Amino acid sequence: MTILGELWGLFGRIDQRLSEPPQMPIWLVLGGRGAGKTRTGAEWVKGMALGEPPYSDKAVERIALVGETQGQVRDVMIEGVSGLLAIHSRWERPDWSPSRRQLRWANGVIAQTFSAEDPEALRGPQFGAAWSDELAKWPNLQECWDMLQFGLRLGERPRQIVTTTPRPVPLIKRLLADPQVKISRATTHANRLHLAAEFVRSIQETYGGTRLGRQEIDGELVEESADALWTRAMIEDCREAEAPALARIVVAVDPPASSSQRADSCGLLVAGIDRDGIGHVLEDGTVSGARPHEWAQKAVALHRRFEADALVVEVNQGGEMATSVIREVDPGVPVTAVRATRGKYLRAEPVAALYAQGRVRHAGAFPALEDEMCDFGPGGLSSGRSPDRLDALVWALTHLMLGPKARPRVRGI
């Protein structure tokens, strides 16, 4: 192995390196912006071209390099700061012929470049390995992917690596569900030592926790259900940095059906309403696996911290137990018991309408809550679990904005 290869073996992150010969035909590398995906793909191609273990026991003679456009392949995958030319030492660096769109190593290995804009260009050539970069952004995604798969027919075990920021497109979902795909993940923060500190601080401050931030910084696959009551766009439109002065604040409690640690989570949601009648979601304090006295202590603590006007407690599941356990923690805390007379979806519809009317704001980002909101449809959550965070949200906003006591009052009067 070359000196640069040895250095990469020492300093490359675990998610960027192969520690043993690959057993799966596809390596899917998901990551945020600047997470080091390009370097991972370039090192993989280098290992394949030079026959360096654990990538390959012998050189793979023909390699495909496929990107969103020819310009992206050239500027990022080949000539970029982490591209193929940069990671080779001077004496092993391949010759790059832009006019012929190919790299040629001294051992005769050829890597040919392709654009996802032209799937037909992949009809005919054959390869033993392929690097597909930013797959989720490809135009003609499925057609180009299919043509590439037909061309991977050289050698005993054709291999390919995919480096991409995830998007909820069908092909990415299928690859994630395929047991024959090796999956690695990395966030932007994992590569912070190689990024400008101001860049990391700025993007986290601006986008942290939002749908875009979770996708582009954390490298998460952020989805929403087609028949959900809320959309990601709807929630992003209601985002605010902080809430204004509020007329009333409540802590809503959706207790689990049993006291078992394996029971559903206890939904805890803090929300308020301002003098203009706008609702503001302040905190998602939901707890999982907590005993009744534990979630009751958390609910009372939230009540005290936010100086809330009441604890709104759903009593269908636990009956009077839910309110009594809270009073054991603090007998003086004002508790408002609410009881469901309609199904979850029917209760949630009027609250979703408030969002559509622009009458609710989120003071910050609440990823777990917002995932439930964008997955909740007529059949509930796709996972089949109880939407505990969403239930607490519905109780809080219903009490503040839709119930008989929904009119905002000046606090302290």
N, C-alpha and C positions, 0 to 999 in steps of 0.2 A: 504494500500500500504506500502511496506517496505521502510526503510530509503534510500537505494540506489535508489529505484524507485522514491521517492520524489525528490532526488537530480537530477536524470535524467530529471524529469519533469521541474525542475528549470533551469538547465544548458545545456540541450540538445538544439541544434539549432532548429528553427521552421521547417526546412526541414527534420529534423531527428525524429520529434515527431508526434504523432497523438493527435490532440487537441479534437477530438470527436470520437465516435464510427465509425468505417469504414463503408462506404456505398457501396464501390466498392470491387469486389472480388480480385482484384490484385492491389498491391502497387508497382510501378516501381520506384526505387531509382537510378538515374543516377548521377555519380560523377567522378571527377578526382582522381588521385592517392592520397591516404592519406586524402581524403575528409571526412572520417568518415562513409563510407558505411557499413563496418563490424559492427561497434558499433550499427548502426541503425537496421541492421538485427538481431543482437543478442538481443537487447532490445525488439524487436517485438516478437521474439520467447519466451523470458522470460515472457512477458506479456500474451502471449497465454497459456503458460504452467501453470502459476500461477493464471490465470483468473483475471488479473488486468485490470480494466478499464483505458483508453478507448479501449485497445486492445481487450479485451474479458470480457464478464460478468461472464463466468465460464471457468474452465480449459478445454483446448482442449486435449483430451486423447492421440491422435496419431499425431505426427508431422514428416514430412520428411525434412531432411537437404541434399541438393544436391549441389555438387560443381564439378569443372572441373575434379578433381581426388580425390581418397580417402585421399591422403596425404594433399591435399589442404583443404579438409573438416576438417581434424584433426588439421593441423598446424595453420589454420587461423580462421575457424568458431568456433572451440571448444577450442583449447588450446592457441590461439593467444592472444596478449595483449588486444585486444578488443573483444575477443571471449566469448562464453557462460560461461565458467568456471570463467573468470576474472570478469564478471559484476555481479555475484551473491554474496551476503553476505555468510559468512562461513556456517551459519545455514540453508540456503535455497538452497545451491549449489547442483546440481544433481550429481549422481554417474556416472562416465564415464567408460564404459567398451570397450576399443579399440578392444578386440578380438570379441566381439559381435556387435561392431559398433553401439552402442546405448547409449544414455543418459537416466537416469531414475530419476525422481524427487520423493520426499517423498510422494507426493499426488497420485502417480501411473502413472503420465504422462510419456510417452516414446517418445523420438525423435530418429529416425533411420537415419543413414547416407548412402548416395548413391553417386556413381561416375557417371558422364556423359559418362565415357568410357564404361559403361555397362548398356545400356537402359533396357535390359531384366530383370535386378534386380528389376525394378519398376513394372514389370508385376505381379500383385497379391496382394501386400500390399495395404492397404487403409489408408487414412489420413483425418484429419479435417483441417490441415494447412500445409504449406510448405514454406521453405526458400530456394531460388535458388540464389547462389552467383556466380558472374562473368559469367552470362548467355551468354554474347556475345562471350566468349572464349570456350564454351563447344564443345568438339568433339561430333559427332552424335547429333547435336543441336536439330533439329526438331523431330527426333525420340524419344530422351530422354524427351523433353518437352511434346510430345503427351502422352507418357506413364505416366508421372506425372499427367497430367490432368485427365486421366482415373482413377487414384488412389485417387483423391481428392473427396471423396464421403461420408464422415462421417459428422454428425451434420447437423444443419439447414442451415448454411451458411459457407461452406468451404472457407478459405482465404489463400492467399499466398503473399509473399513479394519477389521481385526480386531486388538484389543489383548488379550493374554492371557498369564498365566503358563502355560507348557506342561505338559500332562499327556498320557500316552500313550494318548489316546483315538483311535479310528479316524479321525474327521474331521480332527483336527490332523495325523495322519500323512498323510492324503490331500492336505491343503493343502501340506504340506512337500514332497511329491513332485510337485506340479503345476507345470509350467514356466510357467504363466500367473500365478503368484503371486509377487509381490515380497516378500522376506523380510528383516526387520531383527531384530537381536538386541541385548540389553543386559543387563548384570548389575546387581545392586543397587549394587555398588561404583562403577559408571559414574556414578551420580547422588549420590555421597557428599557432595559440596559442599552439597547441599540436604537432607541428612539429619542427624539427631543423631549425633554421633561415637560416643556410648555405645551407641546402637542398632546401628550398623555393627559396632563391636567385639564387642558381646555376641552378635549372631546368628552372626558368623563363628566366634567361639570355641565356641559351643554346637553349631552345625549345619554348619560348614564341612566339605565333603567327604562328608557323609552324603547318603543318597538325598534326604531332605527338603531339605537345604541346596542340593544341586545343582539341584533343581527350583525352589525358592522364592527362592534367592539368585542362582544362576548362570543361571537361566532355561533349563536344559537339559531335553531330553526324555529322561527316564530310563525305560528299558524293561526288561522281563525276558521270557524265553521261557516259554511255557506248559508245556513239557516239560523245563525246565532242572532240574538237580539242586539248585540253590540258589534261594531267593527273596529279594527285598529285605527282607521282614519278618524272615526268619531271620537275615540278616546284621546288621540293625539291632539285633536282640535280643542279639547277641553283642558289641556295641561296649563298649569300656572306655577310660577316659582314659589309663591307662598300665598296663603289665604289672607284676605283683609280682616278688619275687625268684624267679629261675628256676634249676632244677636243671641243665638242659642247654640249649644253644643250637646251632643248625646254620644254615649257609647252603646252600641248595639251588640247584643250577645246572642249567638245562635248555638246553644249547648249541644254536645253530642248526645246520641240516643242512649248511651250506656256509660258507665264509669270505667270500662275496660280500657287499658292502654292501647288496645288495637282498634278502639272505636274511631269514628270520624273525628276530625279536628273540631275544636271549639272556635267558631267564627267570632272574631272581635274586631269591630270596625268603629272608628271615631269619625264623626262628620258634624258639620255645623251649617248654619244658614245665616246669611248676612241681611242687612236691613232692606236690601232690594229684592229679597226672596230668592237669591241664588244659593244653591247648595254647594258645599265644599267638603270633599273627602280629605281627611287630615292624616289618618294612619290606619294601616292594616296590622293589627296586633294578634292575629290568629295564632293559636297554639295547637300543636299536635301531641297526642299521647299523654295529655295531662289529666290528672285526677280532678274531681270536682273542686276541691279546695284550692288546687293550683290555678285552674283557669279563673276561679272566682277572685283569687288574689290579683291576678293579672288584670281582670276587668276593673276592680276597685282602684288599682294603681293607675290605670289609664284615666279613670274618672277624676282622680285627684290631680294628676299631671296636667290635664287639659281643663281643669276646673269646669267639668261638664255639669249640665243641669239635671241629667238623669241617666240611669242605666235602663235601656230598653231591652227587655229579656223575652225571648220567645219561649213559651211554656208548654207547647204541644207535646214535646218529647219527654221532658223531665217533670212536667207538672209543677207542683209547688216546690219540688226539690231545688229547682234552678234558682228560684228567688230566695229560698231559705238558706242555701249555702252561701249566697252573697251576703245576706244579713248576718251570718255567723262571722264573716270576715269584718264587716263594718255595719252595725245595726242602723247607723244614721244615714246611709247612702240612699237617695231616692230611687226606687225601682218602679218602672212601669212595665207591667206584664202585658204581652201581646200574644194573641192566639191566631193561628192560621185557619182560615175557613175556606181557602181556595188553594189550588195546586201551586207549586213553585213558579211555573212558567206564567200563569195568570197573574200572580203577585208581582212578577218582575216586569211585565209588559208596561205598566204605567211609569215605572222608574226609568226604563229604557226610553220612553217617550220624553221624559224630562231631559235626558242627554241629547236626543234629537232636536229638541227645542233650544239647546244651548243654555240650559238652566242649571247645569252641574259642572263643577270644576274639580280637577284633581290637583291638590297642592303637593306636587312631586310625582314620583313614579312608584307604582305598586305592581310589580311584574306578576306575582302569583295571583293576585286578585284579577288583574286585567286578562290573564290567561283564561281564567274561569269565565269572565264576561264574554270573551270572544269565542268561547267554545260552547256556551250554553244555548241550547235550542229546545224545541218542543220535547225531545227525548231526553233532556238533561245533558250532562257532560258526556263526551265521547268515551271517557274512561269508565263510566258507570258509577263513579264515586259521588258522594254528596257535595253539592256546591256550597260549602260552609261559609267561605269568605263572601260569596255573592249573596247568600241568604242574609248575612249580617248587614251588608250594604243595603239591600232592599228594605230591611226593617228600619235602618237608620233614616234613609231618605224618605220612606213612607211616613214615618213619625214626624219628621221635620217639615215635609213639603206637601204631603197628600192627606194626612190624617186630620181629625177635627181640631187639633191644637197646632196646626201647621203654620199659622201666621207668625212671622218673626216678631219678637218683642225686644226692646232695649234691655240688655242684660243689667241686672241689679235693680230694676224697677218693678 
